[in-house]
Amino acid sequence: MSDLNDRLASYIEKVRFLEAQNRKLAVDLEFLRTRWGRDTGNIREMYEADLKQARKLIEDTNHQRDDLEMQIKALRDEISSAKRK
């Protein structure tokens, strides 16, 4: 009977230790979750601003390229018509 009491006491002690460890891990996890969201939000805003600028630059460059291609076509047409004369 004494042996069973000792085993039960050991089991209860182990359960209490694991419950305490579980509570500590839950607190640590919650801390990391709140910190992760805040830190990534700041980084996300920074990169979104950079991406917006890059997209604007790409759009402007594409417009310039289109304009230059139109000028090149006009000049080629002008050269072709000059060669025919």
C-alpha positions as CSV (number, residue, x, y, z in Angstrom):
1,M,0.0,0.0,0.0
2,S,2.9,2.3,0.9
3,D,4.4,1.7,-2.5
4,L,1.2,2.7,-4.3
5,N,1.0,5.9,-2.2
6,D,4.5,6.7,-3.2
7,R,3.8,6.1,-6.9
8,L,0.6,8.2,-6.7
9,A,2.5,11.0,-5.0
10,S,5.2,10.8,-7.6
11,Y,2.6,10.9,-10.4
12,I,0.7,13.9,-8.8
13,E,4.0,15.7,-8.5
14,K,4.9,15.1,-12.1
15,V,1.5,16.2,-13.3
16,R,1.8,19.4,-11.3
17,F,5.2,20.1,-12.7
18,L,4.0,19.5,-16.2
19,E,1.0,21.8,-15.7
20,A,3.3,24.5,-14.4
21,Q,5.6,24.0,-17.3
22,N,2.6,24.1,-19.7
23,R,1.4,27.4,-18.2
24,K,4.9,28.9,-18.6
25,L,5.0,27.8,-22.2
26,A,1.6,29.2,-22.9
27,V,2.7,32.6,-21.5
28,D,5.9,32.5,-23.6
29,L,3.9,31.5,-26.7
30,E,1.4,34.4,-26.2
31,F,4.3,36.8,-25.8
32,L,5.9,35.6,-29.0
33,R,2.6,35.8,-30.9
34,T,1.9,39.4,-29.9
35,R,5.5,40.4,-30.6
36,W,5.6,38.6,-34.0
37,G,2.5,40.4,-35.2
38,R,3.8,43.9,-34.2
39,D,7.3,43.4,-35.6
40,T,6.1,42.0,-38.9
41,G,3.6,44.7,-39.3
42,N,6.3,47.4,-39.2
43,I,8.4,45.5,-41.6
44,R,5.5,44.9,-43.9
45,E,4.6,48.6,-44.0
46,M,8.2,49.4,-44.9
47,Y,8.4,46.9,-47.7
48,E,4.9,47.8,-49.0
49,A,6.1,51.4,-49.4
50,D,9.2,50.3,-51.2
51,L,7.1,48.0,-53.5
52,K,4.8,50.9,-54.3
53,Q,7.7,53.0,-55.3
54,A,9.2,50.2,-57.4
55,R,5.8,49.6,-59.1
56,K,5.5,53.3,-59.9
57,L,9.0,53.3,-61.3
58,I,8.3,50.3,-63.5
59,E,5.1,51.9,-64.7
60,D,6.9,55.2,-65.6
61,T,9.6,53.2,-67.3
62,N,7.1,51.3,-69.4
63,H,5.4,54.5,-70.4
64,Q,8.8,56.0,-71.4
65,R,9.6,52.8,-73.4
66,D,6.3,52.9,-75.2
67,D,6.9,56.6,-76.1
68,L,10.4,55.8,-77.3
69,E,9.1,52.9,-79.4
70,M,6.6,55.1,-81.0
71,Q,9.3,57.7,-81.8
72,I,11.5,55.0,-83.2
73,K,8.7,53.7,-85.4
74,A,7.9,57.3,-86.6
75,L,11.6,57.8,-87.4
76,R,11.8,54.5,-89.3
77,D,8.7,55.4,-91.3
78,E,10.3,58.8,-92.0
79,I,13.6,57.1,-93.1
80,S,11.6,54.7,-95.3
81,S,9.7,57.4,-97.0
82,A,12.9,59.4,-97.5
83,K,14.6,56.4,-99.1
84,R,11.6,56.0,-101.5
85,K,12.0,59.5,-102.8
